[in-house]
Amino acid sequence: MILSESEKPGLKNKLVGMLSKPFFLCLLLATVTLAVYWPVTRGDFLNFDDPEYFTSNPHVLNGLTLAGVGWAFTTGHAANWHPLTWLSLMLDSTVFGRGSTGPHLVNLLFHLANTVLLFLLLWRMTSAKWRSAFVSALFALHPLHVESVAWISERKDVLSAFFGLLALLFYVRFAQGKPSGNGKPDANPGNGGFAVTRSGSGDYWLALFFFGLGLMSKPMLVTLPFILLLLDWWPLRRIPDSKQTVSWLPVRLLLEKVPFFLLSVVSCVATLMVQAKGDAVASFAVVSMTGRIENVFVSYARYLGKTFWPMALANPYPHPGHWNLGPVLFAVALFVALFAAAVWLRSRFPFVLFGWFWFVGMLVPTIGLVQVGAQAMADRYTYLPLIGVFVALAWGVGLACADARVPRLLVVFGIAAVLIACAWRTRDQLGYWQNSRTLFHHTLALIENDPVACNNLGTWFANHYLYPEAEDCFRQSLQNNPRNPDTRYNLGNTLARLHQWDEAVGQYRHALQIAPDRADIMNNLGLALAARGQYADAVACFEQALQLKPDYGSAHNNLASIYFMEKRYDEAVRHFRAALRAMPDNSHILGNLGDALIRAGQTNEALQSYQEALRLNPDDAQTKAKLQALGAETSQ
C-alpha cells in the first residue's frame, strides 16, 4: 500500500507520539543500556575485593541460608556493614552458582532499573519528559558509571541506588499530596501537571523504609535527607519564597525529615565503628588534615573534568598525600565560582543550584575528609552524585536552546551525538573490565608504577602460574609502598612457589612486623619453615595462627600434617577434624584424616572418611587405591 503525501505527516506524528509515551521511553532506555553494557556479562571476577565479596567468601558461596542471613546482619567483613549487599550476593550464588556471569547480569539489571526509576522520578517531579529522558540516558551511558556496574564488588552501589531512588520516588508522591506554601496541594509544579490530593502517609513510610534498605546496602546514602530538603525547594517548591511570611513551613519540613536524619546518624555511627575496627580508616599520620582538605577541592574539580571529558579513567587513583599549590588554587577557585554562580542564579535558574548542591552533597561521604582506603577518588563514587550535574546540564541546555530558538532537529542531533559518544566510551571502558589483567594493565598505562595496580596485576600472574612475572610486579609495588603487608605476603607466596624458601621466610617475617595479627601470614610462614625442615618453628607458627583465628582450617590441616609426620596420630586426627569443621567439603583433608585414622587404629572411621572424599572427588585415583587396599585388608 502506497501512502499519499497528505497521509505521511499524520503517520509520522502518530509514530512520534507513540515513541514519546513514557512506557516506550522507559523501554528504549532499558534496551539501549542493555545493548551497550551486554559485554559486561562475559567479564571475569577481579582479584581486587571480589575474593572478599564472593570468590573466597564461604558465607556467600554457601548461598542464601539461615546462618548466612545471621552472618550478614552481624558481620563487619570488608570493613562495611551492608547486610543487604551480602544477602543479594548470597542469592546470586544460590541461583547462578559460583560463576561470574550471574552476578554481572544482576548488576546490569539493577543499573537498568535505576535508569528507569530516575526517569520516572524526574518526570513526576517536573513533567519535563524529554529533559528527564536525557538525564536518564546520560546516567545510563556515562562511562564514569562503568566501575559501579562492571565490578561485582560494587553491587552495593547499584543496590543502594535502587533503594535510594525508590525512596525519592515515594517521597515525591508523598510531598505532592501535602499542602504547599499557599495552603493548597501541590500540582506538580515543575512544568504544569496534575494535582495530587491524597494524604500520602503510606508513601512517607515507604520512602523511609526504602531509605533504610538503601543504607543497609551502602551507607553513602546518608546525605539523602538533605536531598529531600533540596527537592522541597526545587522542583517541588514546598519552601515558600522569602517574600512570603509562612514561618512555620520550613520548621514543619525539617520535622518531617527527623526520622530520615535519625537513620542517617545510626548508619554513620555503625559505619565508622566497623571501618575503624577493620583498620580501613587512615590516620592523620598517613594523610594529614591539610592533605585531606586539598584533596576535597581537587577531587571535586577532577570529577567535573572527567564528567565532561571522560578519558583516562583508572582504578585506583592513588592519593598523593599532598597536592601541589597550583592544582589546589585552581580547584578552590573553581569550587567557589560555581558555588557563587549557583546561589546568584537561584531565582531565575533554580535547577543550577539544585544540580550543584546535589552533586556536592552526595559526594560528601566519600570525598576524603574521613579517608577510607588509599584512593584519592573513584569513578564509582559518582554513581548518584552525577545526577545533579546532568539535571543542571539538561535543563540549562534546554532553556538556552528554547531562548535561542535552535531548530528542534539540530537539538536532536546534538543530543544524539552526546549520547553516542558516551555509549562509545562506555563500551571501550568495559573492555578494560574484562579481567584483572586487562584492568590493571590499563591502570599502569595511565598511572606508572601504581603500587595497588602492580600488586593486583601480580596476583593475576600468580593465579595463572606466571610466577616470574608475578615476582616482578610485587617487587615493583614494594618500591613505591614498602610497608604494604599484603604485597609482602604475596611476594612471599610467589617465592615459595619458586622454592626460594629463605627469601620467602624473610618476606613473611617482614610482613608480620607490619601486621602482626595476620593469621594467614603466620600460617604461610609455618609452611615455609616446614619446607626448610624447621618443624618445631613451623608448629609454633601454626599454633600462633590458631590463637589469632581459632577456626582457621588451613592452619589446623598444616599442624595436623606435621603431627602425622611425627607419628602423633591422635593429635593429627583431632586437628584434621577441626580443619574439616571449617572446610567440610575439602576432599584433600578428608583423605588426610583417613590416613591418620588408619595409623590411629580407627579403620572403620578411615573407611568412611575415604568414601566421603571419593564422593566429593570421584576422579581421585589415590583415594580409590586406598579404599581398595583398605577393603582387601578388612575382608581378610
N, C-alpha and C positions, 0 to 999 in steps of 0.2 A: 504494500500500500504506500503510495507516494503522498506526502503531506503538502498542502498548498502553502504558499508563503505566509498567508494570514494565520495558519494553524501553528507554524513553527514557534513564534514567540510565546503562544499560550502553552505549548508543551514545555518550552524552556522554563517558563515561570513555575509550572507545576513541578518540574524536576528540582529546581532551586528551592521551592517551598518545601518539598518532601525532605531534601537533604538538610534543610535548616531546622528541622524539628529536633528537639533535644534528644530523643531516642536515637536518631540516626547520627547526631553529632557524637553522642557517647559511644556508639558502635564504631564510628570512624576513628575516634581517638584510640579506642582499645585495639582495633585492627592494625592501625599503623604502628602503634607501640609494640605490639606483639611481633610484627614483621621485622622491625628494626632490632629488637632485643632477642630474637629467637636463637641466635648463636650462643647465647649465654647458657642454654640448656646442655651444650656439649662441653662446657667447662669442667675442669677437674677441681678437686679440693686444693686449697693452698696450705702450705706449711706455716702460715702466719695466722695464728688464732684459731684456724679451723680444727687443729688437733684438740684444743681445749674445748671447743664448742661442739665438735661432732666426732671426728675420726678416732680420737683416743679417749673419748669420754664414755665410760661404761654405762653411766646412767642414761645417756642419750641413746647409745647403741642398743640398750635393752628394750627400747621402745617405751610406749606410754603405759606405765604400771603404777599401782598404788604407792609403792616405795619410791618410784621416780617422782611422783607428784609431791610427796613429802619432802624429798631432797630439793626439788625446785624451789619450794617456798622457804626453805631454811638455809640454803647454801649461799655463800658469798664467793663461789667459784668464779674465776676470771675477773676478780675484783669488782663485781657488779651484783646488784640484787635486781634481777629481772625474771621472775618466775614464769611469766607467760612466754617469754622467748624460749626458755628451756622446754616448756611444755609443747610449744609448736615444733621444735626440732625433734622431740621425742615422737610426736605424731608423725613427722616425716619418716623417721626410722621405722615406725610400725607399718606405715602404708607403703613406702617405697623401698624399704631395705636400707642397706648401708652405702649405696652408690651416691654419686653427686648429682645425678640428673634430677631426681625428685626435689631436693632442697632448692636447687637452682630454679626449677619450674615454679615452686611455691613463691619464692622471692619475686619472680616476674609477675605472677598473678596478683600479688599484693600491690606491686607497682601499677599494674593496670587498674586495679580497684581504686587506688589513691588518685590516679589521674581522673577517673570518672567522678569520684567524690569531690575533688577540687572544683571541677566544672559545675556540678550541682550546687555546691556551696556558694560559689561566686555568682552564679546565675540567680539563685534565690535571693541573695543579698542585694544585687544591683539591677537585675533584669537586663543587664547588658550581655546578651547571649554570645555575640561574636567576640567581644573582648574577653569574656570568660573562657571561651573555647581556645583563644590564642594563648592565654596564660596557661591553661591546662596542657596545651600542646608543647609549650616551652618546658613546662615541668616534666612532661613525659620524655622529651627527646634531648634535653640538655646534657652534654657529656659529663658535666660535673656530678651527675647522678648515677653514673655507671658504677662507681665504687659501692654505693648502697645496694644496688640490685645484683651485681655480679659476684659479690663477696658473701658467701654463705653465712659467715660470722656476723654479717650486718643485717641478719634477719631482724634484729632489734630495731633497726632504722625503719624499714618498711612496715613492720608490725606496729610500732608506736605511732607512726604517721597515720596508719589506717584508723586506729582508735582515736587519735587526736582530731582527725578530720571529721570523724563521726560525731565527736563531742562538739566541735564547732557547728556542725550542721544542725544538731538538735538544739544547741544554744540559740542559733538564729531563729529556728522555729519557735522557741520559747519567747525570745525577745520581740519577735514580730507580733506576738499576741498580747504584749504588755503595753501600758499607756506610754506615749511619748511625751515630749515636753509640753505639748498643748493639751494633755489630758485625754487624747484620743488614741485608739490603737494605731500602731504603725501600719503603713500601707506600702511596704517595700520601697523605701524612699530613694533608692539609688537612681532609678530612671523611670519612675512611674511604676505601676504594677497593681497588685491585688491586695485587698485588705485581709488581715487575719485577725479574727475576733475572739478565738477561744483562749482560755486561761493559760494553757501550755505548761501547767505544773509538771505533768508527766514528762514533757520534753526537757524540763530543767533537770529532773533527776536522772534521766537518761544521759544528758550531757555530762553530769557529774560522774555517772557510772562509767561511761566510756573514757573519761579523763583518767579515772583511777586505773582502768585497764591499760591505758597508754603509758602511765607512769610505771606500771609493772612490766612493761615491755622495754622501756628505755627511759631513764629519768630526764632526758633532755627536754621533755615537755613541761618542766617546772615553771617556765615563764608563760605558759598558756593563759593563766588568769589575767595577766597584763594584756594579752592579745584580745581577750574578751572585752576589756575596757576600751581597747583601741577600736574594736568593731562597734561598740556603743557610740563612739564619736563619729566614725565613718566606716561603712556606709549606712549603718542602721540609724544614725542620727538620734539616738536616745538621750544624748547630752545636749541641753539647750544652748543656744548662742549666749555669749556673755551679756548681751543687752537684755535678755530675759531675766526675771527675778524669781526663778524657781529654785530656791536654795536647797530644798530637801531632796531633789532628784539625784545629784551626784552622790549624796550620802546613801540613798537607797541602793544605787548601783553598786557602791562599794560593799554594803552589807550583803547584797545579793551574791557577791563573789567570795565571801568569807569561807564557805566550805571548800571552794577550789583552792584558795590560798592555804588552808589547813592541810589539804592533801599534798600540796607542793612542799610545805615545810617538813612534813613527815618523810617525803621522798628524799629531800635534800639531806636530812639527818641520817637516814638509812644509807644513802649512797656514800656520804663522807665516812661513815663508820666502816663500811665494807671496804672502801678503797684504801683507807688508812690501814686496816688490818691486812690487806693484801699487798701492802707496800707499793701501791700504784701511784700515790701522790708524791711528787718530787718535793724535796725540802728546799728551803731558801738557800741552802749551801750549794745545791745543784743548779737552781735557776733563781737568781735574786729577784726581789720585787721590782727593781728597776728594769731588769730584763723582761719580766712578765708584762709590765706596762708598755714597754717598747713594742713587744710582740703583739699586744692587743691592737694597736693602731696599724702596724704593718700588716697584720693578718686581715683586718677589715679591707685595707686597700688591695691586698693580693686577691682576696675573694672577689672583689668587684672587678679587678682586672681579668681574672680567669672567667668571670661570668660573660664578659663582652668579648674576650679573646681566649677561648678555652683550649689553649695549646700547652704543651709541656706539663701535662697532668701526671703526677707521680704518687707513689705510695711507698714509703712515707716521705713527708717533707721534714727534714731534720731541724731541730731547734738550735740556733747558733749560740744561745746563751745571751749574747748582746748583739744588737744591730748597729750598723754604722749610723752616724748622725744624719747623713743626707737622706736615706730612706725614711728614717723616723720623722724628720721635719716635714717631708713631703706627705707622709701618711697622716700626720696630725693636721696639717693644713687642709688636706682633702676631707678628712672627717669633719672638721669644724665648718668648712664651707658647705658641705652637703647638709649638715645639721641646720645651719643658719638658713639655707635656701628652703629646706622643708618647712621650717617654722614661719618664714616670711611668706611663703606661698600657700599657707594652710587654708586661708579663706577662699581663694579662687580655685586652687587645685588641691583639695584635701587628700586626694589619692597619693600625692607626693609624700606628705608627712606620714600617711598610713604605711606606705611601702617602706620608707626609711626606718621607721620605728619597728615595724615587723621584722625587717632584716637584722637590725642591730640587736633588738631584744631577744630574738630567738637564738642568736649566736652566743649570748652571754654565758650559758652554762659550759660552753666548750671553747671559749675564746682564750683561755690560758691564764686567767688570774689564779685559779686553782689548777696547777699544772699536773695533769694526769698523763703519764707516758712521756715519751721523748720527742714527740712531734711538735712542730710549731703550729701546724694547721692540718686539715684533712678534708678532702673533697666530700666525704660522707657527711660532714657537719653541715653542709649547705642544703641537705635534702628538703627540709621545710623552710629554712630562712629565705631561700631564693624566691619563694612565692611573693614576698614583699617587693623585691626588685622587679619581678615580672609584672605585677599589678601596676606599679608606677609606670613602667615602660609601656604596657599595653594601653592604659588609659591616657597617658601623655601623648603617645604617637597618634592614637585615635582622635583625640581632641585637636591636635595640630593639623592632621590631615583634613579634618572637617572644616577648621577655620580657613585653611589654605585652599579648600575645595579641590583637593587632589582627586583625580578620576578614580572611581572605585576599582576599575580593572588594574590600575597601577598599584593601588594599595594591596590588592590580592596577590599580584606578582611579587611585591616586596615581602609580604608575609610568607609566601611560599618559598622564596629564596632563603629567608632566615631559617625556616623550619627544615628545609632540605640540607642546609649547611650543618645544622645541629645534628640531624639524623646521620649524615655522613661522618661527622666527627665522633658521634657515639658509636657507630658501627666500627670505626677504626680503633677507638679506645677499647672496645670489647675484645678485640684481638689480643691485646696485651694481658687480659684477664683470663686467658685460657688455662694457664697453669703457673706454678711458681717460677719456672724458668723464664717464660716469656715476660711475666710481670716485673721481676727484679732485674732482668737484663735491661728492660726498658727504663726502670728507675735509675740504674747505674749509668745508662747513656745520658740521662738528664742531670744526675747528681753524682759526680765522680766519687768513688770510694765511700759512699754512704755506708756506715757500719751495719745498720739494720738490714739493708738490702744485700750486702755482702754475706751476712750471716744466714739470711733466708735462702739465698742462692746456693750457698754452701750446703745447707740442709737438703736442698733438692738434689744436688750432686751426690751427697752421701746416701740418700734414699734410693738412688739409682745406681749404686755401687761404683760411682766415679770418684774414688777416694782421693787420688792426687789433686783433681780439680777442686774437690771439697776442701782439702787442706789449704790450698792457695787462697780460697775465699775466706776461710776462717782467720788465717793469718793476716790477710788484708784488713778484715774487720777489726782485729785486735790492734792494728797500728793506729786506728782512729779512736778506738774505745777499749783500752786495755783492761778496764775494770768491769767488763760485762761477764758475769759468771756463766750465762748461757752459752756464749761463744767459746769460753774456755772449756766448758763441758763438751760442746760439740766437737771442738778440736781434739780433746782427749779421746772421745769415742772414735773419731776418724783415725787417729794414730793407733788406737787399739786394733782397729780393723786391719791396719797395715803392719801389725805385730811389732810396733815400736813402743814396747811396754814401758821402758824407762821414761820416755818423754810424756807418754800418756799419763803415767802416775804424777809427773810434775805438773801437768795441766790440771788434773783433778784436784791436787793439793792447793794449787793457786786459786782455783775456783772456790774451794771451801774456805779459804781465807777471806774471800769477799762475801760468800753466802754460806755461813757455817751450818745453817739449819736445812740445807737441801738434802733430803734423803736419797734422791736419785743419784746425785753426785757421789755421795758416800758409798752407795751400793756399787757403782761402776768402778770406783777406786778399789773396792774389795775384789772385784773381778780381775782388775789389772794386777793387783798384788798376788792373787792366786795364780795367775798366769806366770808370774816370776817365781812361783814356788814358796811364797811367804804366806803360808796358810794361817798361821796364828794371827798375823796382822790382818789378813782378809776376814777371818772370823770376827775380829774386833770391829772392823768396818761394817759388816753385815748387822752385827748386834747394835751398833750405834745407829744405823739406818732404821732399824726396827724400833728403837727408842723414839726416834723422830716421827716415825709413821708405823704404828703397830700392825696395821693391816696391809703392809707393803708385800704383795705376793711375790715379786721378783726376789726381794731380799730373803724371804723365807725359803724360796726354792734354792737360792745360791748357798745359803747357810746349810740347808739340808744336804746339798750335794757334797760339801766338804765333810760333814759328819759321816756321810756314806763312805767317802774315801778313807776316813779314819776308822771305819768299822764301828761307828757309834750308831747302830741301826735304829734303836728305839728313838733316839733324838732326831734322826733323819726322818723317820716316819711322822713324828709329831710336827716337824716344820713343813714337810711335804703336804700334810693335811691342812695346815694353816695357809699354805700357798694356794691350795685348791679352794678354800673358802673365799679367797679374794679373786681367784680366776677359775671358776668352776668348769669352764668349757675348754680348758687347756689340756689337750691330749698328751703333750710332752711331759707335763707334770704328773699326769695320771700314770704314764709309763714309768717315770722315776719312782713314784710311790709304789708301784708294783714291784720294782726291783728291790726296794728297801724292805717291803713286807716279806718277800721271799727270804731275804737274809735274816729277818727277824723271826722266821718260822711261822708266819701267818699266811699259809698257802692259799686258803680259800679267799681271804680278802685280796690277795695279789691277783688271783684269777678274775675277780670282779673288777679290779682296777684296770687290768689289761683289756677286758671286754668293753668297758666303758670308753677306754682310749681308742679302741678299734672302731667303736660306733661313731665316735667323733671324727676319726680319720681312717676311713676304710682302706685306704691305699698304703697304710704304713706296714711295709714288709717286715720290719724288725719286730713290731708288736705281734704280727701274725706268727712269726717264728717262735717268739717267747710263749705265746699261747699254745702252740703245737707241742713245744717241749714240755710245758707245764702239764698239758693234758696227758701226754705219754707218761710223765712221772707220776701223776695222780692215779692213772689207770693201773700202774704197777702196784 
